[in-house]
Amino acid sequence: MNAGYRLGRREIDTIASRTSVLAFVEVKTQSRGGMGSPEDAVTWKNRREVDVVARDYLMRHVREGVGVRFDVVAIVPDERRRILRCDHIEDAWRPQS
């Protein structure tokens, strides 16, 4: 697992691999008093930026033959910052071609 990858001001939170699949992971935590779920906060703009950074990462660090997916980790803490819910959503979206 890689702690993340940065391209200018854009970043991917985590890059994980299993066998021949790389997962580019966006981590979202619900803010205090936030409306909606953290996974709903992954907007089209977030997805587009993760896709741009992922393409750069793949071009620089990965040879062909590797599968790619885009995941979301959604975290909901309580008021004391203890985790109430942590969901890993595999293959949360497909990039626009």
For each residue, the residues with C-beta under 8 A, 3 or more apart:
1: 14 15 16 17
2: 5 14 15 16
3: 14
4: 11 12 13 14 15
5: 2 11 12 15 53 56 57
6: 10 11 12 53
7: 10 11 52 53 56 57
8:
9:
10: 6 7 49 50 52 53
11: 4 5 6 7 53
12: 4 5 6 15 24 25 26 50 53 54 57
13: 4 25 26 27 73
14: 1 2 3 4 24 25 27 73
15: 1 2 4 5 12 22 23 24 25 57
16: 1 2 22 23 25 71
17: 1 21 22 23
18: 21 23
19:
20: 65 66 67
21: 17 18 66 67 68 69
22: 15 16 17 58 62 66 67 68 69
23: 15 16 17 18 68 69 70 71 90
24: 12 14 15 50 53 54 57 68 69 70 71
25: 12 13 14 15 16 70 71 72 73
26: 12 13 42 46 47 50 70 71 72 73 92
27: 13 14 72 73 75
28: 38 39 41 42 72 73 74 75
29: 38 75 76 77
30: 34 37 38 41 74 75 76 77
31: 34
32: 79
33:
34: 30 31 38 41
35:
36: 40 41
37: 30 40 41 74 76
38: 28 29 30 34 41 74 75 76
39: 28 42 72 74 87 89 92
40: 36 37
41: 28 30 34 36 37 38 46
42: 26 28 39 46 47 72 92 93
43: 46 47
44: 47 48
45: 48 49
46: 26 41 42 43 49 50
47: 26 42 43 44 50 51 70 93 95
48: 44 45 51 52 96
49: 10 45 46 52 53
50: 10 12 24 26 46 47 53 54 70
51: 47 48 54 55 70 95 96
52: 7 10 48 49 55 56
53: 5 6 7 10 11 12 24 49 50 56 57
54: 12 24 50 51 57 58 68 70 95
55: 51 52 58 59
56: 5 7 52 53 59 60
57: 5 7 12 15 24 53 54 60 61 62
58: 22 54 55 61 62 66 68
59: 55 56 62
60: 56 57
61: 57 58
62: 22 57 58 59 66
63: 66
64:
65: 20
66: 20 21 22 58 62 63
67: 20 21 22
68: 21 22 23 24 54 58
69: 21 22 23 24 90 91
70: 23 24 25 26 47 50 51 54 91 92 93 94 95
71: 16 23 24 25 26 88 89 90 91 92
72: 25 26 27 28 39 42 88 89 92
73: 13 14 25 26 27 28 86 87 88 89
74: 28 30 37 38 39 85 86 87 89
75: 27 28 29 30 38 83 85 86
76: 29 30 37 38 83 84 85 86
77: 29 30 80 81 82 83 84
78: 81 82 84
79: 32
80: 77
81: 77 78
82: 77 78
83: 75 76 77 86
84: 76 77 78
85: 74 75 76
86: 73 74 75 76 83
87: 39 73 74
88: 71 72 73
89: 39 71 72 73 74 92
90: 23 69 71
91: 69 70 71 94
92: 26 39 42 70 71 72 89
93: 42 47 70
94: 70 91
95: 47 51 54 70
96: 48 51
97:
